């Protein structure tokens, strides 16, 4: 489930995400915006709950956020997103390509993680790549 999240929000902030993740441990949650601005909280959620994944829409506007999330939560828990039409996808791609992370991290973020998440649902659509 993809859900909008924003750091500190009483409606969709990190405290609400934690309550929902605890209540529904079998649901995979993609945190749209990764609790924007509350990067430490997003990392803690991803590390505490195996059903939480960080999604990168709007994260690209904060210098160093990608490196922090990859370094502390791991690129295996992250998914690419652009928030089109509000953000230009060219900017998102440029930020990701220029982030101080490995090519393996980019591979995970851009498609490997999505393929892994979709495999149990639509295995015929997923092509394994290494």
Backbone as JSON Lines, residues from 0, in Angstrom:
{"i":0,"aa":"X","n":[0.83,-1.16,0.0],"ca":[0.0,0.0,0.0],"c":[0.89,1.24,0.0]}
{"i":1,"aa":"X","n":[0.67,2.11,-0.94],"ca":[1.37,3.38,-1.0],"c":[0.55,4.41,-0.24]}
{"i":2,"aa":"X","n":[1.19,5.07,0.73],"ca":[0.49,6.08,1.52],"c":[1.34,7.34,1.62]}
{"i":3,"aa":"X","n":[0.68,8.47,1.57],"ca":[1.35,9.75,1.78],"c":[1.82,9.82,3.23]}
{"i":4,"aa":"X","n":[3.07,10.24,3.44],"ca":[3.58,10.45,4.8],"c":[4.36,11.76,4.82]}
{"i":5,"aa":"X","n":[4.34,12.42,5.96],"ca":[5.06,13.68,6.11],"c":[5.5,13.79,7.56]}
{"i":6,"aa":"X","n":[6.75,14.09,7.75],"ca":[7.31,14.15,9.09],"c":[6.56,15.11,10.0]}
{"i":7,"aa":"X","n":[6.24,14.64,11.19],"ca":[5.6,15.48,12.2],"c":[4.11,15.67,12.05]}
{"i":8,"aa":"X","n":[3.52,15.15,10.98],"ca":[2.09,15.34,10.75],"c":[1.27,14.47,11.7]}
{"i":9,"aa":"X","n":[0.22,15.05,12.25],"ca":[-0.68,14.3,13.12],"c":[-1.55,13.34,12.33]}
{"i":10,"aa":"X","n":[-1.61,13.52,11.01],"ca":[-2.47,12.7,10.17],"c":[-1.73,11.6,9.43]}
{"i":11,"aa":"X","n":[-0.48,11.85,9.05],"ca":[0.26,10.85,8.29],"c":[1.75,10.88,8.62]}
{"i":12,"aa":"X","n":[2.07,11.27,9.83],"ca":[3.46,11.32,10.27],"c":[3.93,10.0,10.82]}
{"i":13,"aa":"X","n":[5.13,10.02,11.35],"ca":[5.79,8.8,11.81],"c":[5.04,8.06,12.91]}
{"i":14,"aa":"X","n":[4.35,8.78,13.81],"ca":[3.61,8.11,14.88],"c":[2.42,7.33,14.32]}
{"i":15,"aa":"X","n":[1.73,7.91,13.36],"ca":[0.61,7.24,12.72],"c":[1.1,6.03,11.94]}
{"i":16,"aa":"X","n":[2.19,6.19,11.21],"ca":[2.76,5.08,10.44],"c":[3.11,3.92,11.36]}
{"i":17,"aa":"X","n":[3.71,4.21,12.49],"ca":[4.08,3.14,13.42],"c":[2.84,2.39,13.92]}
{"i":18,"aa":"X","n":[1.8,3.11,14.26],"ca":[0.57,2.47,14.74],"c":[-0.02,1.55,13.67]}
{"i":19,"aa":"X","n":[-0.05,2.02,12.44],"ca":[-0.63,1.24,11.34],"c":[0.25,0.02,11.03]}
{"i":20,"aa":"X","n":[1.57,0.21,11.0],"ca":[2.48,-0.9,10.71],"c":[2.39,-1.98,11.79]}
{"i":21,"aa":"X","n":[2.23,-1.58,13.02],"ca":[2.07,-2.56,14.11],"c":[0.75,-3.31,13.99]}
{"i":22,"aa":"X","n":[-0.29,-2.61,13.6],"ca":[-1.62,-3.22,13.5],"c":[-1.74,-4.17,12.31]}
{"i":23,"aa":"X","n":[-1.01,-3.85,11.21],"ca":[-1.13,-4.65,9.99],"c":[0.26,-5.13,9.53]}
{"i":24,"aa":"X","n":[0.85,-6.07,10.25],"ca":[2.21,-6.51,9.93],"c":[2.36,-7.25,8.6]}
{"i":25,"aa":"X","n":[1.27,-7.72,8.03],"ca":[1.36,-8.45,6.76],"c":[1.18,-7.53,5.55]}
{"i":26,"aa":"X","n":[0.84,-6.29,5.77],"ca":[0.68,-5.32,4.68],"c":[2.02,-4.64,4.43]}
{"i":27,"aa":"X","n":[2.42,-4.57,3.19],"ca":[3.65,-3.86,2.83],"c":[3.3,-2.4,2.58]}
{"i":28,"aa":"X","n":[3.91,-1.54,3.37],"ca":[3.64,-0.11,3.28],"c":[4.78,0.6,2.57]}
{"i":29,"aa":"X","n":[4.44,1.36,1.55],"ca":[5.4,2.22,0.87],"c":[5.13,3.63,1.39]}
{"i":30,"aa":"X","n":[6.1,4.18,2.11],"ca":[5.92,5.49,2.71],"c":[6.22,6.57,1.68]}
{"i":31,"aa":"X","n":[5.18,7.07,1.03],"ca":[5.35,8.16,0.09],"c":[6.0,9.34,0.78]}
{"i":32,"aa":"X","n":[7.07,9.85,0.24],"ca":[7.85,10.96,0.78],"c":[8.73,10.56,1.96]}
{"i":33,"aa":"X","n":[8.65,9.3,2.39],"ca":[9.5,8.8,3.5],"c":[9.44,9.69,4.73]}
{"i":34,"aa":"X","n":[8.23,10.07,5.14],"ca":[8.06,10.96,6.3],"c":[8.91,12.22,6.14]}
{"i":35,"aa":"X","n":[8.75,12.86,5.0],"ca":[9.6,13.98,4.58],"c":[10.04,14.87,5.73]}
{"i":36,"aa":"X","n":[11.34,15.05,5.81],"ca":[11.94,15.92,6.82],"c":[12.26,15.23,8.13]}
{"i":37,"aa":"X","n":[11.58,14.15,8.42],"ca":[11.84,13.38,9.64],"c":[12.64,12.13,9.24]}
{"i":38,"aa":"X","n":[13.82,12.37,8.69],"ca":[14.62,11.28,8.11],"c":[15.01,10.24,9.16]}
{"i":39,"aa":"X","n":[15.36,10.68,10.37],"ca":[15.71,9.73,11.42],"c":[14.52,8.83,11.75]}
{"i":40,"aa":"X","n":[13.34,9.39,11.79],"ca":[12.13,8.61,12.07],"c":[11.86,7.62,10.94]}
{"i":41,"aa":"X","n":[12.06,8.05,9.7],"ca":[11.86,7.15,8.55],"c":[12.83,5.98,8.61]}
{"i":42,"aa":"X","n":[14.08,6.27,8.94],"ca":[15.08,5.2,9.08],"c":[14.66,4.24,10.19]}
{"i":43,"aa":"X","n":[14.25,4.78,11.32],"ca":[13.85,3.93,12.45],"c":[12.67,3.05,12.08]}
{"i":44,"aa":"X","n":[11.71,3.59,11.35],"ca":[10.55,2.79,10.93],"c":[10.97,1.67,9.99]}
{"i":45,"aa":"X","n":[11.81,1.99,9.01],"ca":[12.26,0.97,8.05],"c":[13.07,-0.12,8.75]}
{"i":46,"aa":"X","n":[13.84,0.26,9.74],"ca":[14.65,-0.73,10.45],"c":[13.81,-1.56,11.43]}
{"i":47,"aa":"X","n":[12.74,-0.99,11.95],"ca":[11.91,-1.68,12.95],"c":[10.84,-2.58,12.35]}
{"i":48,"aa":"X","n":[10.4,-2.25,11.14],"ca":[9.28,-2.98,10.54],"c":[9.67,-3.53,9.18]}
{"i":49,"aa":"X","n":[9.71,-4.84,9.03],"ca":[10.07,-5.42,7.74],"c":[9.03,-5.17,6.65]}
{"i":50,"aa":"X","n":[7.86,-4.68,7.03],"ca":[6.81,-4.39,6.05],"c":[6.79,-2.93,5.61]}
{"i":51,"aa":"X","n":[7.81,-2.15,5.99],"ca":[7.88,-0.74,5.61],"c":[9.01,-0.51,4.62]}
{"i":52,"aa":"X","n":[8.67,0.23,3.56],"ca":[9.63,0.62,2.53],"c":[9.58,2.13,2.35]}
{"i":53,"aa":"X","n":[10.71,2.72,2.12],"ca":[10.79,4.17,1.93],"c":[10.67,4.49,0.44]}
{"i":54,"aa":"X","n":[9.8,5.42,0.13],"ca":[9.57,5.82,-1.26],"c":[10.05,7.26,-1.39]}
{"i":55,"aa":"X","n":[10.68,7.59,-2.5],"ca":[11.5,8.79,-2.58],"c":[10.87,10.05,-3.17]}
{"i":56,"aa":"X","n":[9.57,10.1,-3.41],"ca":[9.01,11.33,-3.94],"c":[9.24,12.47,-2.95]}
{"i":57,"aa":"X","n":[9.67,13.58,-3.45],"ca":[9.95,14.81,-2.69],"c":[11.22,14.72,-1.85]}
{"i":58,"aa":"X","n":[11.78,13.55,-1.66],"ca":[13.02,13.43,-0.9],"c":[14.16,14.12,-1.65]}
{"i":59,"aa":"X","n":[14.04,14.19,-2.96],"ca":[15.09,14.74,-3.8],"c":[15.36,16.22,-3.56]}
{"i":60,"aa":"X","n":[14.45,16.9,-2.86],"ca":[14.65,18.32,-2.62],"c":[15.56,18.62,-1.42]}
{"i":61,"aa":"X","n":[15.99,17.6,-0.73],"ca":[16.79,17.8,0.48],"c":[18.17,17.17,0.3]}
{"i":62,"aa":"X","n":[19.16,18.01,0.11],"ca":[20.53,17.54,-0.14],"c":[21.01,16.61,0.98]}
{"i":63,"aa":"X","n":[21.48,15.43,0.59],"ca":[22.02,14.47,1.53],"c":[21.02,13.46,2.07]}
{"i":64,"aa":"X","n":[19.73,13.69,1.81],"ca":[18.71,12.78,2.34],"c":[18.83,11.38,1.74]}
{"i":65,"aa":"X","n":[19.09,11.29,0.44],"ca":[19.22,9.98,-0.21],"c":[20.36,9.2,0.43]}
{"i":66,"aa":"X","n":[21.51,9.85,0.59],"ca":[22.67,9.18,1.18],"c":[22.38,8.74,2.61]}
{"i":67,"aa":"X","n":[21.68,9.56,3.37],"ca":[21.33,9.21,4.74],"c":[20.42,7.98,4.77]}
{"i":68,"aa":"X","n":[19.38,8.0,3.96],"ca":[18.44,6.89,3.95],"c":[19.11,5.59,3.49]}
{"i":69,"aa":"X","n":[19.91,5.67,2.45],"ca":[20.63,4.48,1.97],"c":[21.6,3.99,3.03]}
{"i":70,"aa":"X","n":[22.36,4.91,3.61],"ca":[23.38,4.54,4.58],"c":[22.83,3.96,5.86]}
{"i":71,"aa":"X","n":[21.65,4.41,6.27],"ca":[21.12,4.0,7.57],"c":[19.97,2.99,7.49]}
{"i":72,"aa":"X","n":[19.18,3.04,6.42],"ca":[18.08,2.08,6.28],"c":[18.41,0.99,5.27]}
{"i":73,"aa":"X","n":[19.3,1.3,4.32],"ca":[19.67,0.34,3.28],"c":[18.86,0.53,2.02]}
{"i":74,"aa":"X","n":[19.53,0.44,0.89],"ca":[18.84,0.64,-0.39],"c":[17.84,-0.46,-0.69]}
{"i":75,"aa":"X","n":[17.92,-1.58,0.01],"ca":[16.97,-2.69,-0.18],"c":[15.59,-2.35,0.34]}
{"i":76,"aa":"X","n":[15.46,-1.24,1.03],"ca":[14.18,-0.83,1.62],"c":[13.65,0.44,0.98]}
{"i":77,"aa":"X","n":[14.14,0.77,-0.24],"ca":[13.79,2.03,-0.87],"c":[13.29,1.85,-2.3]}
{"i":78,"aa":"X","n":[12.37,2.73,-2.71],"ca":[11.81,2.68,-4.05],"c":[11.81,4.07,-4.67]}
{"i":79,"aa":"X","n":[12.07,4.09,-5.96],"ca":[12.1,5.34,-6.72],"c":[10.68,5.85,-6.95]}
{"i":80,"aa":"X","n":[10.52,7.15,-6.87],"ca":[9.26,7.8,-7.21],"c":[9.54,9.26,-7.52]}
{"i":81,"aa":"X","n":[8.66,9.9,-8.29],"ca":[8.91,11.27,-8.72],"c":[7.84,12.27,-8.28]}
{"i":82,"aa":"X","n":[6.65,11.82,-7.97],"ca":[5.53,12.69,-7.63],"c":[5.07,13.53,-8.83]}
{"i":83,"aa":"X","n":[5.23,12.98,-10.02],"ca":[4.73,13.62,-11.23],"c":[3.22,13.84,-11.09]}
{"i":84,"aa":"X","n":[2.7,14.97,-11.39],"ca":[3.22,16.08,-12.16],"c":[3.82,17.21,-11.32]}
{"i":85,"aa":"X","n":[3.87,17.07,-10.01],"ca":[4.36,18.16,-9.16],"c":[5.88,18.33,-9.24]}
{"i":86,"aa":"X","n":[6.59,17.25,-9.47],"ca":[8.05,17.31,-9.58],"c":[8.48,16.73,-10.92]}
{"i":87,"aa":"X","n":[9.46,17.36,-11.54],"ca":[9.99,16.91,-12.82],"c":[10.8,15.63,-12.62]}
{"i":88,"aa":"X","n":[10.47,14.56,-13.33],"ca":[11.21,13.31,-13.18],"c":[12.69,13.45,-13.53]}
{"i":89,"aa":"X","n":[13.02,14.4,-14.42],"ca":[14.43,14.61,-14.77],"c":[15.24,15.02,-13.55]}
{"i":90,"aa":"X","n":[14.66,15.84,-12.71],"ca":[15.34,16.26,-11.48],"c":[15.57,15.05,-10.57]}
{"i":91,"aa":"X","n":[14.54,14.24,-10.39],"ca":[14.65,13.06,-9.53],"c":[15.73,12.11,-10.03]}
{"i":92,"aa":"X","n":[15.74,11.85,-11.31],"ca":[16.75,10.96,-11.89],"c":[18.14,11.57,-11.71]}
{"i":93,"aa":"X","n":[18.27,12.86,-11.96],"ca":[19.56,13.52,-11.81],"c":[20.08,13.46,-10.39]}
{"i":94,"aa":"X","n":[19.21,13.7,-9.42],"ca":[19.63,13.63,-8.02],"c":[20.06,12.21,-7.67]}
{"i":95,"aa":"X","n":[19.29,11.23,-8.1],"ca":[19.63,9.84,-7.78],"c":[20.94,9.42,-8.46]}
{"i":96,"aa":"X","n":[21.13,9.81,-9.7],"ca":[22.35,9.43,-10.41],"c":[23.59,10.12,-9.84]}
{"i":97,"aa":"X","n":[23.4,11.28,-9.24],"ca":[24.53,12.01,-8.67],"c":[24.7,11.82,-7.17]}
{"i":98,"aa":"X","n":[23.83,11.06,-6.55],"ca":[23.95,10.81,-5.11],"c":[25.21,9.98,-4.84]}
{"i":99,"aa":"X","n":[25.78,10.15,-3.7],"ca":[26.98,9.42,-3.3],"c":[26.59,8.05,-2.74]}
{"i":100,"aa":"X","n":[26.1,7.2,-3.64],"ca":[25.7,5.83,-3.33],"c":[26.26,4.93,-4.43]}
{"i":101,"aa":"X","n":[26.19,3.62,-4.23],"ca":[26.74,2.7,-5.21],"c":[25.77,2.44,-6.35]}
{"i":102,"aa":"X","n":[26.28,1.89,-7.43],"ca":[25.41,1.49,-8.54],"c":[24.44,0.41,-8.09]}
{"i":103,"aa":"X","n":[24.86,-0.47,-7.2],"ca":[23.96,-1.5,-6.65],"c":[22.8,-0.83,-5.92]}
{"i":104,"aa":"X","n":[23.08,0.22,-5.16],"ca":[22.02,0.95,-4.47],"c":[21.02,1.52,-5.48]}
{"i":105,"aa":"X","n":[21.53,2.14,-6.54],"ca":[20.66,2.7,-7.58],"c":[19.83,1.59,-8.24]}
{"i":106,"aa":"X","n":[20.46,0.46,-8.51],"ca":[19.77,-0.69,-9.09],"c":[18.62,-1.13,-8.18]}
{"i":107,"aa":"X","n":[18.88,-1.22,-6.89],"ca":[17.83,-1.6,-5.94],"c":[16.69,-0.59,-5.95]}
{"i":108,"aa":"X","n":[17.03,0.68,-5.86],"ca":[16.03,1.75,-5.77],"c":[15.21,1.86,-7.05]}
{"i":109,"aa":"X","n":[15.86,1.78,-8.19],"ca":[15.18,2.0,-9.47],"c":[14.27,0.86,-9.89]}
{"i":110,"aa":"X","n":[14.66,-0.4,-9.58],"ca":[13.78,-1.48,-10.03],"c":[13.87,-2.78,-9.26]}
{"i":111,"aa":"X","n":[15.0,-3.16,-8.72],"ca":[15.12,-4.49,-8.1],"c":[14.16,-4.66,-6.93]}
{"i":112,"aa":"X","n":[14.01,-3.63,-6.12],"ca":[13.11,-3.74,-4.97],"c":[11.65,-3.85,-5.42]}
{"i":113,"aa":"X","n":[11.27,-3.08,-6.42],"ca":[9.9,-3.16,-6.94],"c":[9.64,-4.55,-7.53]}
{"i":114,"aa":"X","n":[10.61,-5.08,-8.25],"ca":[10.45,-6.42,-8.8],"c":[10.27,-7.45,-7.7]}
{"i":115,"aa":"X","n":[11.04,-7.33,-6.64],"ca":[10.94,-8.26,-5.53],"c":[9.58,-8.15,-4.83]}
{"i":116,"aa":"X","n":[9.08,-6.92,-4.67],"ca":[7.78,-6.72,-4.04],"c":[6.63,-7.23,-4.91]}
{"i":117,"aa":"X","n":[6.77,-7.09,-6.22],"ca":[5.7,-7.51,-7.13],"c":[5.73,-9.0,-7.47]}
{"i":118,"aa":"X","n":[6.85,-9.65,-7.3],"ca":[7.01,-11.05,-7.71],"c":[5.92,-11.98,-7.16]}
{"i":119,"aa":"X","n":[5.58,-11.91,-5.88],"ca":[4.54,-12.81,-5.39],"c":[3.15,-12.52,-5.96]}
{"i":120,"aa":"X","n":[2.95,-11.31,-6.45],"ca":[1.64,-10.9,-6.92],"c":[1.48,-11.17,-8.41]}
{"i":121,"aa":"X","n":[2.48,-10.79,-9.2],"ca":[2.43,-10.97,-10.65],"c":[3.77,-11.51,-11.15]}
{"i":122,"aa":"X","n":[4.08,-12.77,-10.85],"ca":[5.39,-13.3,-11.2],"c":[5.69,-13.27,-12.69]}
{"i":123,"aa":"X","n":[4.68,-13.33,-13.53],"ca":[4.94,-13.32,-14.97],"c":[5.4,-11.96,-15.48]}
{"i":124,"aa":"X","n":[5.18,-10.89,-14.7],"ca":[5.6,-9.56,-15.11],"c":[7.0,-9.2,-14.65]}
{"i":125,"aa":"X","n":[7.56,-9.99,-13.78],"ca":[8.85,-9.66,-13.18],"c":[9.95,-10.48,-13.85]}
{"i":126,"aa":"X","n":[10.98,-9.77,-14.29],"ca":[12.12,-10.41,-14.92],"c":[13.3,-10.27,-13.94]}
{"i":127,"aa":"X","n":[13.86,-11.4,-13.52],"ca":[15.01,-11.35,-12.62],"c":[16.23,-10.82,-13.34]}
{"i":128,"aa":"X","n":[16.9,-9.84,-12.74],"ca":[18.11,-9.24,-13.32],"c":[19.19,-9.19,-12.28]}
{"i":129,"aa":"X","n":[20.36,-9.46,-12.68],"ca":[21.52,-9.33,-11.77],"c":[22.65,-8.64,-12.47]}
